[in-house]
Amino acid sequence: MKRLAIVPFLALGALAACNEAEMAALIDDPGAFSCRERGVALMNVPFEQTASDLMRTNIFGISTYRVRAGGRTFSCIVNSDGLITGFSRV
């Protein structure tokens, strides 16, 4: 149970580390933000040098995004809980 009490503090710490562009992206579309962050981590580029476009969302709330980072294009799948379930190079 103690671990659950720590989660809100970790989330606040993560938000505090966001710059203005990242915060706007997070508020606008959390799924796209997660996909862009994965691109940042994978390609080692700044957040501002990434982009994400929603391609489709099915009736189960699973969304597919096209992500561009570091000159590469990726497909990113986000489930209805906002978790990335797939990330692959296109």
N, C-alpha and C positions, 0 to 999 in steps of 0.2 A: 504494500500500500504506500510506503514511503516513496517509491519510485514514481508513482502517479503524481505526487505532490510536486516533484521536481519539473515535470513536463511543462507547466505554464512558464516557469522561469527560463527554461531553455528556449521556448518559443519567443519570449521577449528578448532574449539575447540575440537570437537570429534576426529578429526585426530591427534591432538596434544597429546591426552590422550592415543593413541595406542602405544603399544610396537612394537618391530621389527617383531615379529611373527604375530601379528595382522595386521600390515601394509602389510606384504607379502601376507597374506590370503585375505585381502581386494582387493588388486591389482589382484591377481590370479583369484578369482571367487567371486564377490560381493554377489551373492546369497548364496553361501556356508558360507561366512563370517557372513551374517545376521542370518542364521540358527544356526551357532555356538554361536553367541552372545546371541540368545534366550536360547540356552542350558545353557550358563554361568549364565544368569539371573534366570532361572528356578531351576537349580540344585545347584547354589551357589558354583561353582568350577572355578578354573583359566582357562583362554582361552586355555592354552597349554594342558589341560587335556580334550579337546574336539576334535572331528573329524567329518568331514562331507564328504560324498561321493555322487556325482551326480548319481541318478538312471535312470532318463529319462527326456527328454524335448519334449513336444508335438509341433505340428505345430503352435500353438498360442503363443509359447514362455513361457508356464507354465512349470516350472521345479520342480521335486520332488527329495529331498535329504534324505539320511539316516544320522541321526545325533547321535553321541554317546557322552554322557556327564554324569558324576557321576555314571557310571556303568549301565546306562539306555540307551535304544535305542528309538529314536523318528523318526517320518516321518514329513518332513517339506516341505511345498508347497510354491513356490515363483512365483508371477505373472510376466508378461513381463515388468512391471515397477520396478521390484526388491523388491516389498513389500511382506512380508510373509502373506499368506492368510489362512494357516492352519499349525498347529503344534500339533501333538498328539503322545502319547506314543504308541509304537508298542508292 
